[in-house]
Amino acid sequence: MEWFVGLGIAGLVLLLLSLVFDGILEGVFDGVLDGLFDGLLSLPVIAGFVSMLGFGGAIVLGTTGLGVTGATATGVVAGAGAGWLTWRFSSVLMRDQTDATPRGDDLVGSSGSVVTAIPAEGYGEVLVYLAGQPMKLAAKCSVPVARGAEVWVESVLSATSVAVRPVER
């Protein structure tokens, strides 16, 4: 029984190491088995297999009269199931794509409102929205723009400033 519990704990430690060190441990074998098993030998899959082999075998050994051979067979089946589920879950997560990260150039053509009045050829502040998030930026305009006026972003001058023009009504 101690061997099975030890295997279960070793699997959990291996899972913890794979989560903490992410791809570092897998990088050790980089190029050795590339594409051969398509993620089936990743550390989380191996950790799932080993921990279920150990804990499943311990449960069967402690609750039934199957003996060590029956507990090992049951643990292998449970471990294979846990490993397969881990592999499927991780492959689904790896395919998950996120939207492109918004960039400053995405501001060009968007509207905003003046927070601090903009003097001619000087700087004020505008509030614009990028990917639904409000951004307060320094703004420059060739003509004076009053506080509260609506403006269009014409160009991005830096990470914190834009050139604007007033919206004509």
C-alpha positions, 0 to 999 in steps of 0.5 A: 500500500505504501508503494501505491501512495508513494506513486500517487504523491510522486505524481502530484509532485511531478505535476507541481513541478510541471506547473511551476517550471512550465516548459523548462523541464520539457525543454530537456528532451527537446528534439528527442521525441518531437512529434512522435507522441504528439503531447502524450509524453508531456509532464502533466500527462505523465503526472496524471498517469503516475498519480492515478496509478498510485492512488487508484492502486492504493484505493483498490488494495485497501478496499477490496481483496484483489491483491497487489496484481489486481490493484496494479491493473486497476491503477494502470487502467485508472492512470491511462484514463487520467493521462488521456483526459489530461492530454485531451484537456491540454490539447483543447487549451493549447488550441484556444486562440485569443483575440489580437492584442490591441495596439496604439495604431488601433486608435487612429480613426476612433472618437474621443472627448476632450478632458482638458482643453487643447490650446492651438498647437499645444497639448491637452487631454482626451479620453478615448476607448481602445478595445472597450477600455478607457484611455486618457491620453495627451492630445495635440491639435492645430486648432484650440478645442474646448473641454467636452468637445468630440474629437477624432484621433488622426495619428499616434504620436507616442505611447501616451499622446495622439494628434486629434482634430475636432468633429465638425457638426 
